[in-house]
Amino acid sequence: MMSKNLNTMCCQQGNLLKDLIMPAPFPLPVLPPLLEIIALLILLVIGIIIIVIIAKVLLFFLPAAIIAIVVWFLTESWFWAGVAFLVIAFISVVRRK
């Protein structure tokens, strides 16, 4: 008797999980495996390029941000911290060219 109740509960839970996982409302395109690998590699390269660009921008602004934080701690003025940030960023741009 207990095994029958347990079996019924398991089947009910299985149906519940099946109801929670909905299929896609439209059929997804299926690519051949080789084309999927090529698309994956292209997306990986694009992702790595984006990450490198973001890292370069962050490293470019890092000295200006540090100086702006120091100026803000010394003066407690957002205006002067912003001026310091812009001055150091401008100097960094001029120096790189």
Phi and psi restraints in degrees (range 20) as a CNS / XPLOR table:
assign (resid 1 and name C) (resid 2 and name N)
       (resid 2 and name CA) (resid 2 and name C) 1.0 -68.3 20.0 2
assign (resid 2 and name N) (resid 2 and name CA)
       (resid 2 and name C) (resid 3 and name N) 1.0 -37.1 20.0 2
assign (resid 2 and name C) (resid 3 and name N)
       (resid 3 and name CA) (resid 3 and name C) 1.0 -67.3 20.0 2
assign (resid 3 and name N) (resid 3 and name CA)
       (resid 3 and name C) (resid 4 and name N) 1.0 -32.9 20.0 2
assign (resid 3 and name C) (resid 4 and name N)
       (resid 4 and name CA) (resid 4 and name C) 1.0 -66.7 20.0 2
assign (resid 4 and name N) (resid 4 and name CA)
       (resid 4 and name C) (resid 5 and name N) 1.0 -42.5 20.0 2
assign (resid 4 and name C) (resid 5 and name N)
       (resid 5 and name CA) (resid 5 and name C) 1.0 -64.3 20.0 2
assign (resid 5 and name N) (resid 5 and name CA)
       (resid 5 and name C) (resid 6 and name N) 1.0 -41.0 20.0 2
assign (resid 5 and name C) (resid 6 and name N)
       (resid 6 and name CA) (resid 6 and name C) 1.0 -63.9 20.0 2
assign (resid 6 and name N) (resid 6 and name CA)
       (resid 6 and name C) (resid 7 and name N) 1.0 -41.5 20.0 2
assign (resid 6 and name C) (resid 7 and name N)
       (resid 7 and name CA) (resid 7 and name C) 1.0 -64.4 20.0 2
assign (resid 7 and name N) (resid 7 and name CA)
       (resid 7 and name C) (resid 8 and name N) 1.0 -40.6 20.0 2
assign (resid 7 and name C) (resid 8 and name N)
       (resid 8 and name CA) (resid 8 and name C) 1.0 -64.9 20.0 2
assign (resid 8 and name N) (resid 8 and name CA)
       (resid 8 and name C) (resid 9 and name N) 1.0 -41.1 20.0 2
assign (resid 8 and name C) (resid 9 and name N)
       (resid 9 and name CA) (resid 9 and name C) 1.0 -64.4 20.0 2
assign (resid 9 and name N) (resid 9 and name CA)
       (resid 9 and name C) (resid 10 and name N) 1.0 -41.2 20.0 2
assign (resid 9 and name C) (resid 10 and name N)
       (resid 10 and name CA) (resid 10 and name C) 1.0 -63.1 20.0 2
assign (resid 10 and name N) (resid 10 and name CA)
       (resid 10 and name C) (resid 11 and name N) 1.0 -41.7 20.0 2
assign (resid 10 and name C) (resid 11 and name N)
       (resid 11 and name CA) (resid 11 and name C) 1.0 -66.4 20.0 2
assign (resid 11 and name N) (resid 11 and name CA)
       (resid 11 and name C) (resid 12 and name N) 1.0 -38.3 20.0 2
assign (resid 11 and name C) (resid 12 and name N)
       (resid 12 and name CA) (resid 12 and name C) 1.0 -65.6 20.0 2
assign (resid 12 and name N) (resid 12 and name CA)
       (resid 12 and name C) (resid 13 and name N) 1.0 -39.7 20.0 2
assign (resid 12 and name C) (resid 13 and name N)
       (resid 13 and name CA) (resid 13 and name C) 1.0 -67.2 20.0 2
assign (resid 13 and name N) (resid 13 and name CA)
       (resid 13 and name C) (resid 14 and name N) 1.0 -37.3 20.0 2
assign (resid 13 and name C) (resid 14 and name N)
       (resid 14 and name CA) (resid 14 and name C) 1.0 -60.8 20.0 2
assign (resid 14 and name N) (resid 14 and name CA)
       (resid 14 and name C) (resid 15 and name N) 1.0 -42.5 20.0 2
assign (resid 14 and name C) (resid 15 and name N)
       (resid 15 and name CA) (resid 15 and name C) 1.0 -65.7 20.0 2
assign (resid 15 and name N) (resid 15 and name CA)
       (resid 15 and name C) (resid 16 and name N) 1.0 -36.3 20.0 2
assign (resid 15 and name C) (resid 16 and name N)
       (resid 16 and name CA) (resid 16 and name C) 1.0 -63.5 20.0 2
assign (resid 16 and name N) (resid 16 and name CA)
       (resid 16 and name C) (resid 17 and name N) 1.0 -44.5 20.0 2
assign (resid 16 and name C) (resid 17 and name N)
       (resid 17 and name CA) (resid 17 and name C) 1.0 -64.3 20.0 2
assign (resid 17 and name N) (resid 17 and name CA)
       (resid 17 and name C) (resid 18 and name N) 1.0 -39.1 20.0 2
assign (resid 17 and name C) (resid 18 and name N)
       (resid 18 and name CA) (resid 18 and name C) 1.0 -64.5 20.0 2
assign (resid 18 and name N) (resid 18 and name CA)
       (resid 18 and name C) (resid 19 and name N) 1.0 -36.1 20.0 2
assign (resid 18 and name C) (resid 19 and name N)
       (resid 19 and name CA) (resid 19 and name C) 1.0 -69.7 20.0 2
assign (resid 19 and name N) (resid 19 and name CA)
       (resid 19 and name C) (resid 20 and name N) 1.0 -31.9 20.0 2
assign (resid 19 and name C) (resid 20 and name N)
       (resid 20 and name CA) (resid 20 and name C) 1.0 -73.6 20.0 2
assign (resid 20 and name N) (resid 20 and name CA)
       (resid 20 and name C) (resid 21 and name N) 1.0 -33.0 20.0 2
assign (resid 20 and name C) (resid 21 and name N)
       (resid 21 and name CA) (resid 21 and name C) 1.0 -90.2 20.0 2
assign (resid 21 and name N) (resid 21 and name CA)
       (resid 21 and name C) (resid 22 and name N) 1.0 104.5 20.0 2
assign (resid 21 and name C) (resid 22 and name N)
       (resid 22 and name CA) (resid 22 and name C) 1.0 -91.9 20.0 2
assign (resid 22 and name N) (resid 22 and name CA)
       (resid 22 and name C) (resid 23 and name N) 1.0 142.4 20.0 2
assign (resid 22 and name C) (resid 23 and name N)
       (resid 23 and name CA) (resid 23 and name C) 1.0 -72.5 20.0 2
assign (resid 23 and name N) (resid 23 and name CA)
       (resid 23 and name C) (resid 24 and name N) 1.0 162.5 20.0 2
assign (resid 23 and name C) (resid 24 and name N)
       (resid 24 and name CA) (resid 24 and name C) 1.0 -62.7 20.0 2
assign (resid 24 and name N) (resid 24 and name CA)
       (resid 24 and name C) (resid 25 and name N) 1.0 142.8 20.0 2
assign (resid 24 and name C) (resid 25 and name N)
       (resid 25 and name CA) (resid 25 and name C) 1.0 -70.1 20.0 2
assign (resid 25 and name N) (resid 25 and name CA)
       (resid 25 and name C) (resid 26 and name N) 1.0 -12.9 20.0 2
assign (resid 25 and name C) (resid 26 and name N)
       (resid 26 and name CA) (resid 26 and name C) 1.0 -141.1 20.0 2
assign (resid 26 and name N) (resid 26 and name CA)
       (resid 26 and name C) (resid 27 and name N) 1.0 153.2 20.0 2
assign (resid 26 and name C) (resid 27 and name N)
       (resid 27 and name CA) (resid 27 and name C) 1.0 -69.7 20.0 2
assign (resid 27 and name N) (resid 27 and name CA)
       (resid 27 and name C) (resid 28 and name N) 1.0 130.5 20.0 2
assign (resid 27 and name C) (resid 28 and name N)
       (resid 28 and name CA) (resid 28 and name C) 1.0 -81.0 20.0 2
assign (resid 28 and name N) (resid 28 and name CA)
       (resid 28 and name C) (resid 29 and name N) 1.0 142.7 20.0 2
assign (resid 28 and name C) (resid 29 and name N)
       (resid 29 and name CA) (resid 29 and name C) 1.0 -68.9 20.0 2
assign (resid 29 and name N) (resid 29 and name CA)
       (resid 29 and name C) (resid 30 and name N) 1.0 142.8 20.0 2
assign (resid 29 and name C) (resid 30 and name N)
       (resid 30 and name CA) (resid 30 and name C) 1.0 -108.9 20.0 2
assign (resid 30 and name N) (resid 30 and name CA)
       (resid 30 and name C) (resid 31 and name N) 1.0 121.8 20.0 2
assign (resid 30 and name C) (resid 31 and name N)
       (resid 31 and name CA) (resid 31 and name C) 1.0 -96.9 20.0 2
assign (resid 31 and name N) (resid 31 and name CA)
       (resid 31 and name C) (resid 32 and name N) 1.0 152.3 20.0 2
assign (resid 31 and name C) (resid 32 and name N)
       (resid 32 and name CA) (resid 32 and name C) 1.0 -63.2 20.0 2
assign (resid 32 and name N) (resid 32 and name CA)
       (resid 32 and name C) (resid 33 and name N) 1.0 151.9 20.0 2
assign (resid 32 and name C) (resid 33 and name N)
       (resid 33 and name CA) (resid 33 and name C) 1.0 -56.7 20.0 2
assign (resid 33 and name N) (resid 33 and name CA)
       (resid 33 and name C) (resid 34 and name N) 1.0 -40.8 20.0 2
assign (resid 33 and name C) (resid 34 and name N)
       (resid 34 and name CA) (resid 34 and name C) 1.0 -64.7 20.0 2
assign (resid 34 and name N) (resid 34 and name CA)
       (resid 34 and name C) (resid 35 and name N) 1.0 -41.0 20.0 2
assign (resid 34 and name C) (resid 35 and name N)
       (resid 35 and name CA) (resid 35 and name C) 1.0 -67.5 20.0 2
assign (resid 35 and name N) (resid 35 and name CA)
       (resid 35 and name C) (resid 36 and name N) 1.0 -35.7 20.0 2
assign (resid 35 and name C) (resid 36 and name N)
       (resid 36 and name CA) (resid 36 and name C) 1.0 -63.2 20.0 2
assign (resid 36 and name N) (resid 36 and name CA)
       (resid 36 and name C) (resid 37 and name N) 1.0 -41.8 20.0 2
assign (resid 36 and name C) (resid 37 and name N)
       (resid 37 and name CA) (resid 37 and name C) 1.0 -65.8 20.0 2
assign (resid 37 and name N) (resid 37 and name CA)
       (resid 37 and name C) (resid 38 and name N) 1.0 -41.8 20.0 2
assign (resid 37 and name C) (resid 38 and name N)
       (resid 38 and name CA) (resid 38 and name C) 1.0 -63.8 20.0 2
assign (resid 38 and name N) (resid 38 and name CA)
       (resid 38 and name C) (resid 39 and name N) 1.0 -44.2 20.0 2
assign (resid 38 and name C) (resid 39 and name N)
       (resid 39 and name CA) (resid 39 and name C) 1.0 -63.0 20.0 2
assign (resid 39 and name N) (resid 39 and name CA)
       (resid 39 and name C) (resid 40 and name N) 1.0 -40.4 20.0 2
assign (resid 39 and name C) (resid 40 and name N)
       (resid 40 and name CA) (resid 40 and name C) 1.0 -61.3 20.0 2
assign (resid 40 and name N) (resid 40 and name CA)
       (resid 40 and name C) (resid 41 and name N) 1.0 -44.5 20.0 2
assign (resid 40 and name C) (resid 41 and name N)
       (resid 41 and name CA) (resid 41 and name C) 1.0 -63.9 20.0 2
assign (resid 41 and name N) (resid 41 and name CA)
       (resid 41 and name C) (resid 42 and name N) 1.0 -40.2 20.0 2
assign (resid 41 and name C) (resid 42 and name N)
       (resid 42 and name CA) (resid 42 and name C) 1.0 -63.5 20.0 2
assign (resid 42 and name N) (resid 42 and name CA)
       (resid 42 and name C) (resid 43 and name N) 1.0 -44.7 20.0 2
assign (resid 42 and name C) (resid 43 and name N)
       (resid 43 and name CA) (resid 43 and name C) 1.0 -65.1 20.0 2
assign (resid 43 and name N) (resid 43 and name CA)
       (resid 43 and name C) (resid 44 and name N) 1.0 -36.6 20.0 2
assign (resid 43 and name C) (resid 44 and name N)
       (resid 44 and name CA) (resid 44 and name C) 1.0 -63.6 20.0 2
assign (resid 44 and name N) (resid 44 and name CA)
       (resid 44 and name C) (resid 45 and name N) 1.0 -43.3 20.0 2
assign (resid 44 and name C) (resid 45 and name N)
       (resid 45 and name CA) (resid 45 and name C) 1.0 -63.3 20.0 2
assign (resid 45 and name N) (resid 45 and name CA)
       (resid 45 and name C) (resid 46 and name N) 1.0 -44.0 20.0 2
assign (resid 45 and name C) (resid 46 and name N)
       (resid 46 and name CA) (resid 46 and name C) 1.0 -61.6 20.0 2
assign (resid 46 and name N) (resid 46 and name CA)
       (resid 46 and name C) (resid 47 and name N) 1.0 -43.2 20.0 2
assign (resid 46 and name C) (resid 47 and name N)
       (resid 47 and name CA) (resid 47 and name C) 1.0 -62.1 20.0 2
assign (resid 47 and name N) (resid 47 and name CA)
       (resid 47 and name C) (resid 48 and name N) 1.0 -42.7 20.0 2
assign (resid 47 and name C) (resid 48 and name N)
       (resid 48 and name CA) (resid 48 and name C) 1.0 -65.3 20.0 2
assign (resid 48 and name N) (resid 48 and name CA)
       (resid 48 and name C) (resid 49 and name N) 1.0 -40.7 20.0 2
assign (resid 48 and name C) (resid 49 and name N)
       (resid 49 and name CA) (resid 49 and name C) 1.0 -61.8 20.0 2
assign (resid 49 and name N) (resid 49 and name CA)
       (resid 49 and name C) (resid 50 and name N) 1.0 -43.4 20.0 2
assign (resid 49 and name C) (resid 50 and name N)
       (resid 50 and name CA) (resid 50 and name C) 1.0 -63.2 20.0 2
assign (resid 50 and name N) (resid 50 and name CA)
       (resid 50 and name C) (resid 51 and name N) 1.0 -42.8 20.0 2
assign (resid 50 and name C) (resid 51 and name N)
       (resid 51 and name CA) (resid 51 and name C) 1.0 -63.2 20.0 2
assign (resid 51 and name N) (resid 51 and name CA)
       (resid 51 and name C) (resid 52 and name N) 1.0 -41.8 20.0 2
assign (resid 51 and name C) (resid 52 and name N)
       (resid 52 and name CA) (resid 52 and name C) 1.0 -64.4 20.0 2
assign (resid 52 and name N) (resid 52 and name CA)
       (resid 52 and name C) (resid 53 and name N) 1.0 -42.1 20.0 2
assign (resid 52 and name C) (resid 53 and name N)
       (resid 53 and name CA) (resid 53 and name C) 1.0 -63.3 20.0 2
assign (resid 53 and name N) (resid 53 and name CA)
       (resid 53 and name C) (resid 54 and name N) 1.0 -43.8 20.0 2
assign (resid 53 and name C) (resid 54 and name N)
       (resid 54 and name CA) (resid 54 and name C) 1.0 -62.8 20.0 2
assign (resid 54 and name N) (resid 54 and name CA)
       (resid 54 and name C) (resid 55 and name N) 1.0 -41.3 20.0 2
assign (resid 54 and name C) (resid 55 and name N)
       (resid 55 and name CA) (resid 55 and name C) 1.0 -63.8 20.0 2
assign (resid 55 and name N) (resid 55 and name CA)
       (resid 55 and name C) (resid 56 and name N) 1.0 -40.8 20.0 2
assign (resid 55 and name C) (resid 56 and name N)
       (resid 56 and name CA) (resid 56 and name C) 1.0 -64.3 20.0 2
assign (resid 56 and name N) (resid 56 and name CA)
       (resid 56 and name C) (resid 57 and name N) 1.0 -41.1 20.0 2
assign (resid 56 and name C) (resid 57 and name N)
       (resid 57 and name CA) (resid 57 and name C) 1.0 -64.3 20.0 2
assign (resid 57 and name N) (resid 57 and name CA)
       (resid 57 and name C) (resid 58 and name N) 1.0 -44.2 20.0 2
assign (resid 57 and name C) (resid 58 and name N)
       (resid 58 and name CA) (resid 58 and name C) 1.0 -63.0 20.0 2
assign (resid 58 and name N) (resid 58 and name CA)
       (resid 58 and name C) (resid 59 and name N) 1.0 -41.8 20.0 2
assign (resid 58 and name C) (resid 59 and name N)
       (resid 59 and name CA) (resid 59 and name C) 1.0 -68.2 20.0 2
assign (resid 59 and name N) (resid 59 and name CA)
       (resid 59 and name C) (resid 60 and name N) 1.0 -30.8 20.0 2
assign (resid 59 and name C) (resid 60 and name N)
       (resid 60 and name CA) (resid 60 and name C) 1.0 -66.6 20.0 2
assign (resid 60 and name N) (resid 60 and name CA)
       (resid 60 and name C) (resid 61 and name N) 1.0 -40.6 20.0 2
assign (resid 60 and name C) (resid 61 and name N)
       (resid 61 and name CA) (resid 61 and name C) 1.0 -88.1 20.0 2
assign (resid 61 and name N) (resid 61 and name CA)
       (resid 61 and name C) (resid 62 and name N) 1.0 -6.2 20.0 2
assign (resid 61 and name C) (resid 62 and name N)
       (resid 62 and name CA) (resid 62 and name C) 1.0 -60.0 20.0 2
assign (resid 62 and name N) (resid 62 and name CA)
       (resid 62 and name C) (resid 63 and name N) 1.0 -49.6 20.0 2
assign (resid 62 and name C) (resid 63 and name N)
       (resid 63 and name CA) (resid 63 and name C) 1.0 -60.4 20.0 2
assign (resid 63 and name N) (resid 63 and name CA)
       (resid 63 and name C) (resid 64 and name N) 1.0 -41.0 20.0 2
assign (resid 63 and name C) (resid 64 and name N)
       (resid 64 and name CA) (resid 64 and name C) 1.0 -64.7 20.0 2
assign (resid 64 and name N) (resid 64 and name CA)
       (resid 64 and name C) (resid 65 and name N) 1.0 -38.7 20.0 2
assign (resid 64 and name C) (resid 65 and name N)
       (resid 65 and name CA) (resid 65 and name C) 1.0 -67.5 20.0 2
assign (resid 65 and name N) (resid 65 and name CA)
       (resid 65 and name C) (resid 66 and name N) 1.0 -40.2 20.0 2
assign (resid 65 and name C) (resid 66 and name N)
       (resid 66 and name CA) (resid 66 and name C) 1.0 -63.4 20.0 2
assign (resid 66 and name N) (resid 66 and name CA)
       (resid 66 and name C) (resid 67 and name N) 1.0 -45.8 20.0 2
assign (resid 66 and name C) (resid 67 and name N)
       (resid 67 and name CA) (resid 67 and name C) 1.0 -62.9 20.0 2
assign (resid 67 and name N) (resid 67 and name CA)
       (resid 67 and name C) (resid 68 and name N) 1.0 -41.2 20.0 2
assign (resid 67 and name C) (resid 68 and name N)
       (resid 68 and name CA) (resid 68 and name C) 1.0 -63.5 20.0 2
assign (resid 68 and name N) (resid 68 and name CA)
       (resid 68 and name C) (resid 69 and name N) 1.0 -38.2 20.0 2
assign (resid 68 and name C) (resid 69 and name N)
       (resid 69 and name CA) (resid 69 and name C) 1.0 -66.1 20.0 2
assign (resid 69 and name N) (resid 69 and name CA)
       (resid 69 and name C) (resid 70 and name N) 1.0 -42.0 20.0 2
assign (resid 69 and name C) (resid 70 and name N)
       (resid 70 and name CA) (resid 70 and name C) 1.0 -62.8 20.0 2
assign (resid 70 and name N) (resid 70 and name CA)
       (resid 70 and name C) (resid 71 and name N) 1.0 -44.0 20.0 2
assign (resid 70 and name C) (resid 71 and name N)
       (resid 71 and name CA) (resid 71 and name C) 1.0 -63.8 20.0 2
assign (resid 71 and name N) (resid 71 and name CA)
       (resid 71 and name C) (resid 72 and name N) 1.0 -39.8 20.0 2
assign (resid 71 and name C) (resid 72 and name N)
       (resid 72 and name CA) (resid 72 and name C) 1.0 -64.3 20.0 2
assign (resid 72 and name N) (resid 72 and name CA)
       (resid 72 and name C) (resid 73 and name N) 1.0 -40.8 20.0 2
assign (resid 72 and name C) (resid 73 and name N)
       (resid 73 and name CA) (resid 73 and name C) 1.0 -64.1 20.0 2
assign (resid 73 and name N) (resid 73 and name CA)
       (resid 73 and name C) (resid 74 and name N) 1.0 -36.7 20.0 2
assign (resid 73 and name C) (resid 74 and name N)
       (resid 74 and name CA) (resid 74 and name C) 1.0 -76.4 20.0 2
assign (resid 74 and name N) (resid 74 and name CA)
       (resid 74 and name C) (resid 75 and name N) 1.0 -39.9 20.0 2
assign (resid 74 and name C) (resid 75 and name N)
       (resid 75 and name CA) (resid 75 and name C) 1.0 -105.5 20.0 2
assign (resid 75 and name N) (resid 75 and name CA)
       (resid 75 and name C) (resid 76 and name N) 1.0 -19.7 20.0 2
assign (resid 75 and name C) (resid 76 and name N)
       (resid 76 and name CA) (resid 76 and name C) 1.0 55.6 20.0 2
assign (resid 76 and name N) (resid 76 and name CA)
       (resid 76 and name C) (resid 77 and name N) 1.0 32.1 20.0 2
assign (resid 76 and name C) (resid 77 and name N)
       (resid 77 and name CA) (resid 77 and name C) 1.0 -119.5 20.0 2
assign (resid 77 and name N) (resid 77 and name CA)
       (resid 77 and name C) (resid 78 and name N) 1.0 122.4 20.0 2
assign (resid 77 and name C) (resid 78 and name N)
       (resid 78 and name CA) (resid 78 and name C) 1.0 -67.6 20.0 2
assign (resid 78 and name N) (resid 78 and name CA)
       (resid 78 and name C) (resid 79 and name N) 1.0 -31.6 20.0 2
assign (resid 78 and name C) (resid 79 and name N)
       (resid 79 and name CA) (resid 79 and name C) 1.0 -61.6 20.0 2
assign (resid 79 and name N) (resid 79 and name CA)
       (resid 79 and name C) (resid 80 and name N) 1.0 -52.1 20.0 2
assign (resid 79 and name C) (resid 80 and name N)
       (resid 80 and name CA) (resid 80 and name C) 1.0 -69.1 20.0 2
assign (resid 80 and name N) (resid 80 and name CA)
       (resid 80 and name C) (resid 81 and name N) 1.0 -31.0 20.0 2
assign (resid 80 and name C) (resid 81 and name N)
       (resid 81 and name CA) (resid 81 and name C) 1.0 -65.1 20.0 2
assign (resid 81 and name N) (resid 81 and name CA)
       (resid 81 and name C) (resid 82 and name N) 1.0 -40.5 20.0 2
assign (resid 81 and name C) (resid 82 and name N)
       (resid 82 and name CA) (resid 82 and name C) 1.0 -66.0 20.0 2
assign (resid 82 and name N) (resid 82 and name CA)
       (resid 82 and name C) (resid 83 and name N) 1.0 -40.6 20.0 2
assign (resid 82 and name C) (resid 83 and name N)
       (resid 83 and name CA) (resid 83 and name C) 1.0 -62.3 20.0 2
assign (resid 83 and name N) (resid 83 and name CA)
       (resid 83 and name C) (resid 84 and name N) 1.0 -44.5 20.0 2
assign (resid 83 and name C) (resid 84 and name N)
       (resid 84 and name CA) (resid 84 and name C) 1.0 -62.3 20.0 2
assign (resid 84 and name N) (resid 84 and name CA)
       (resid 84 and name C) (resid 85 and name N) 1.0 -41.4 20.0 2
assign (resid 84 and name C) (resid 85 and name N)
       (resid 85 and name CA) (resid 85 and name C) 1.0 -60.2 20.0 2
assign (resid 85 and name N) (resid 85 and name CA)
       (resid 85 and name C) (resid 86 and name N) 1.0 -47.8 20.0 2
assign (resid 85 and name C) (resid 86 and name N)
       (resid 86 and name CA) (resid 86 and name C) 1.0 -64.9 20.0 2
assign (resid 86 and name N) (resid 86 and name CA)
       (resid 86 and name C) (resid 87 and name N) 1.0 -39.0 20.0 2
assign (resid 86 and name C) (resid 87 and name N)
       (resid 87 and name CA) (resid 87 and name C) 1.0 -64.8 20.0 2
assign (resid 87 and name N) (resid 87 and name CA)
       (resid 87 and name C) (resid 88 and name N) 1.0 -47.6 20.0 2
assign (resid 87 and name C) (resid 88 and name N)
       (resid 88 and name CA) (resid 88 and name C) 1.0 -67.1 20.0 2
assign (resid 88 and name N) (resid 88 and name CA)
       (resid 88 and name C) (resid 89 and name N) 1.0 -38.1 20.0 2
assign (resid 88 and name C) (resid 89 and name N)
       (resid 89 and name CA) (resid 89 and name C) 1.0 -64.6 20.0 2
assign (resid 89 and name N) (resid 89 and name CA)
       (resid 89 and name C) (resid 90 and name N) 1.0 -40.7 20.0 2
assign (resid 89 and name C) (resid 90 and name N)
       (resid 90 and name CA) (resid 90 and name C) 1.0 -63.4 20.0 2
assign (resid 90 and name N) (resid 90 and name CA)
       (resid 90 and name C) (resid 91 and name N) 1.0 -44.4 20.0 2
assign (resid 90 and name C) (resid 91 and name N)
       (resid 91 and name CA) (resid 91 and name C) 1.0 -61.3 20.0 2
assign (resid 91 and name N) (resid 91 and name CA)
       (resid 91 and name C) (resid 92 and name N) 1.0 -39.7 20.0 2
assign (resid 91 and name C) (resid 92 and name N)
       (resid 92 and name CA) (resid 92 and name C) 1.0 -64.2 20.0 2
assign (resid 92 and name N) (resid 92 and name CA)
       (resid 92 and name C) (resid 93 and name N) 1.0 -39.9 20.0 2
assign (resid 92 and name C) (resid 93 and name N)
       (resid 93 and name CA) (resid 93 and name C) 1.0 -65.7 20.0 2
assign (resid 93 and name N) (resid 93 and name CA)
       (resid 93 and name C) (resid 94 and name N) 1.0 -45.7 20.0 2
assign (resid 93 and name C) (resid 94 and name N)
       (resid 94 and name CA) (resid 94 and name C) 1.0 -65.7 20.0 2
assign (resid 94 and name N) (resid 94 and name CA)
       (resid 94 and name C) (resid 95 and name N) 1.0 -38.7 20.0 2
assign (resid 94 and name C) (resid 95 and name N)
       (resid 95 and name CA) (resid 95 and name C) 1.0 -69.7 20.0 2
assign (resid 95 and name N) (resid 95 and name CA)
       (resid 95 and name C) (resid 96 and name N) 1.0 -31.0 20.0 2
assign (resid 95 and name C) (resid 96 and name N)
       (resid 96 and name CA) (resid 96 and name C) 1.0 -75.5 20.0 2
assign (resid 96 and name N) (resid 96 and name CA)
       (resid 96 and name C) (resid 97 and name N) 1.0 -24.6 20.0 2
